[in-house]
Amino acid sequence: MSFHQSNSQSGNVLFLILIAVALFAALSFAVGQSMRSGGGTGAAEETSRINGAYLHQFPTSIRQAILRMEVSKSLTAEDISFAHPGTTDYGTFGTTPEQEVFHPLGGATPYQLPPTNLNDGSEWIFNGDLEVKDLGKTNGDSGSTELIALLPGVKLEVCKYLNYGVSNSLQTPPSLTLTGETNKFTGAFGYASTLTDAALDGKDAYCYYSTALGKYVYYQVLEQR
C-alpha cells in the first residue's frame, strides 16, 4: 500500500468518525428535548391524578362519617351539621359537637381546605337544595334533594380527569344552568334545582361547568334521598 493510499484511507476514517459524532450529538439533543417535553406532560397528569384523588377521598370520608353518626348516634340527615372553624355559615363550631361532621366528638373528620392550585381558592359547599336526576327520588321538591358537597373553581384538566374515571372519556364537561348551588345546608332541606344531563344523570359524583358561577364545579353526593 502506498503512502498516499494510507493517508487517503486515514482521512476517510476520520471523516466518518466526525459524522458519527455529529449524528450522536444531534440524537442526544433530540432525545433530551423529547424527555423534557414528555416529563412535563407526565408531571401534569400526575398532578391531575393526585388532585382527583383528593376530590374523591375527602367527600367520601365525610359520607362515611355521616353514616357512622346516623347509625351510632341515631341521627337523621337533618341533624347533621357541617360547622367548622373559620366560618359561621353552617353554625358555630362546637355548639352541637356530637352532630358536627368535623368535630372530634361528632364525625371526627378534620375539615380540609382544597390543595393549592387545585381550584380558584373556593371552599367546599355543603348543600341540601339540589337533586341529581335518576339518583334516588327525582320529584323536584325538598323531599328528594340530596345532601351534597360541591367544590367550585376546579381546573378544566382536573375536571376532565375526574369524569374520565366515571365515563372513560375525556370529554368537555357538560354546561348546566342552575340556581341554589351556593346554598348552605344548616339542617333543613329545600329545593332549588335538578342536576341533569345525559352525561351525569344517575351519577353520585361528576364535574360540570356552571353557567351561573362561570366555573367548573365538582359535586359528590354525601347522602341520596
C-alpha positions in Angstrom: 0.0 0.0 0.0 1.4 3.4 -1.0 1.9 6.3 1.4 -0.8 8.3 -0.5 -3.3 5.5 -0.2 -2.7 5.2 3.5 -3.3 8.9 4.0 -6.5 8.8 1.9 -7.9 5.9 3.9 -7.0 7.6 7.2 -8.7 10.7 6.1 -11.9 8.8 5.2 -12.0 7.1 8.6 -11.5 10.4 10.4 -14.3 11.9 8.3 -16.7 9.0 9.1 -15.9 9.3 12.8 -16.7 13.1 12.7 -20.0 12.3 11.0 -20.8 9.7 13.7 -20.0 12.1 16.5 -22.2 14.8 14.9 -25.1 12.4 14.5 -24.8 11.1 18.1 -24.8 14.7 19.4 -27.9 15.5 17.3 -29.7 12.3 18.5 -28.8 13.1 22.2 -30.2 16.6 21.8 -33.4 15.3 20.3 -33.9 12.6 22.9 -33.2 15.2 25.7 -35.8 17.5 24.3 -38.3 14.7 24.0 -37.7 13.6 27.6 -38.1 17.1 28.9 -41.4 17.6 26.9 -42.7 14.2 28.0 -41.7 14.8 31.5 -43.7 18.0 31.7 -46.8 16.1 30.4 -46.3 13.3 32.8 -45.9 15.8 35.7 -49.2 17.5 34.7 -51.0 14.2 34.5 -49.6 13.1 37.9 -50.8 16.4 39.4 -54.3 15.9 38.0 -54.3 12.3 39.4 -53.3 13.5 42.9 -55.9 16.3 42.9 -58.5 13.9 41.6 -57.8 11.5 44.4 -58.2 14.3 47.0 -61.5 15.4 45.4 -62.8 11.9 45.7 -61.4 10.9 49.1 -62.4 13.9 51.2 -66.1 13.8 50.4 -66.0 10.0 50.7 -64.6 10.4 54.2 -67.4 12.8 55.0 -70.0 10.4 53.7 -68.6 7.6 55.8 -68.6 9.9 58.9 -72.3 10.8 58.3 -73.2 7.2 58.1 -71.4 6.3 61.3 -73.0 9.3 63.1 -76.5 8.4 61.9 -76.1 4.7 63.0 -74.2 5.2 66.3 -75.9 8.3 67.5 -79.4 7.7 66.0 -79.2 11.0 64.0 -81.2 11.9 60.8 -79.8 13.8 57.8 -81.4 16.9 59.2 -79.4 16.6 62.4 -76.1 16.7 60.6 -74.0 19.9 60.9 -71.1 21.0 58.7 -70.0 23.7 61.1 -66.2 24.1 61.1 -63.6 26.5 62.3 -63.1 29.7 60.2 -66.8 30.3 59.3 -70.2 30.5 60.8 -72.0 29.8 57.5 -73.1 26.4 58.9 -73.4 27.4 62.5 -70.9 27.9 65.2 -68.3 25.1 65.5 -68.6 23.3 68.8 -72.2 24.3 69.5 -73.6 20.7 68.9 -70.4 18.7 68.8 -71.9 15.2 68.5 -73.8 16.3 65.4 -70.9 18.0 63.7 -69.1 16.1 61.0 -65.8 17.9 61.6 -65.8 17.8 65.4 -63.8 15.1 67.3 -67.0 14.2 69.2 -69.1 14.0 66.1 -67.8 12.6 62.8 -64.2 13.2 63.8 -63.3 14.1 60.2 -60.9 17.1 60.1 -62.1 19.8 57.7 -59.7 20.2 54.8 -59.1 23.2 52.5 -58.5 22.3 48.9 -54.9 21.9 47.9 -53.2 25.0 46.4 -53.8 25.3 42.6 -56.5 22.6 42.6 -59.1 25.3 42.1 -59.5 29.1 42.3 -59.4 29.1 46.1 -63.1 28.5 46.6 -64.0 26.3 49.6 -66.3 23.3 49.7 -70.1 24.0 49.8 -72.4 21.6 51.7 -75.8 21.8 50.1 -79.2 20.4 50.7 -81.2 22.1 47.9 -80.1 20.2 44.8 -81.2 16.8 43.4 -79.4 14.6 40.9 -81.8 13.2 38.3 -82.2 9.4 38.5 -80.3 9.2 41.8 -82.8 8.2 44.5 -86.1 10.1 44.0 -86.4 12.9 41.4 -89.5 14.8 42.4 -88.4 18.4 42.1 -89.1 19.1 45.7 -87.4 19.3 49.1 -88.2 15.6 49.7 -85.9 14.4 47.0 -82.9 16.7 47.2 -79.5 15.2 48.1 -77.0 16.1 50.8 -74.2 17.1 48.5 -70.7 18.5 48.6 -69.7 20.9 45.8 -66.3 22.4 45.0 -66.4 25.4 42.6 -63.5 26.6 40.5 -61.9 23.3 39.7 -59.4 23.4 36.8 -60.6 22.0 33.5 -57.8 19.4 33.3 -58.8 18.1 36.7 -62.4 18.2 35.8 -61.8 16.0 32.7 -59.7 13.6 34.7 -62.4 13.1 37.3 -65.1 12.5 34.7 -62.8 10.1 32.8 -62.8 7.9 35.9 -66.6 7.7 35.7 -67.2 7.6 31.9 -63.8 6.5 30.4 -63.9 9.5 28.1 -62.0 12.8 28.2 -65.0 14.9 27.1 -65.7 18.5 27.7 -67.8 18.7 30.9 -71.5 19.5 30.3 -72.8 23.0 31.0 -75.6 23.3 33.5 -77.7 26.4 34.4 -78.7 26.0 38.0 -79.9 28.1 41.0 -79.0 27.4 44.6 -75.5 26.0 44.0 -74.0 28.1 46.8 -76.8 27.5 49.3 -75.5 26.2 52.7 -77.2 23.2 54.5 -78.0 24.2 58.1 -80.5 21.4 59.0 -83.4 21.9 56.6 -83.7 20.6 53.0 -85.1 22.8 50.3 -85.4 22.6 46.5 -83.6 24.9 44.1 -82.5 22.9 41.0 -82.1 19.5 39.5 -78.7 18.5 38.1 -79.5 16.8 34.9 -77.6 15.9 31.7 -77.1 12.7 29.7 -73.5 12.6 31.0 -74.3 12.8 34.7 -77.9 11.5 35.2 -77.8 8.8 37.9 -74.2 9.6 38.9 -73.3 10.4 42.5 -70.1 12.3 41.5 -69.3 14.3 38.4 -67.7 17.6 37.2 -69.7 20.2 35.2 -69.5 23.8 34.1 -71.8 26.1 36.0 -73.1 28.9 33.8 -74.4 30.8 36.8 -71.0 30.7 38.6 -68.8 30.8 35.5 -66.7 27.9 36.9 -66.2 24.2 36.7 -67.8 22.5 39.7 -67.2 19.1 41.1 -70.0 17.5 43.1 -70.2 14.4 45.2 -73.4 13.2 46.9 -73.0 12.6 50.6 -76.5 11.1 51.1 -79.0 10.5 48.4 -82.7 10.6 49.2 
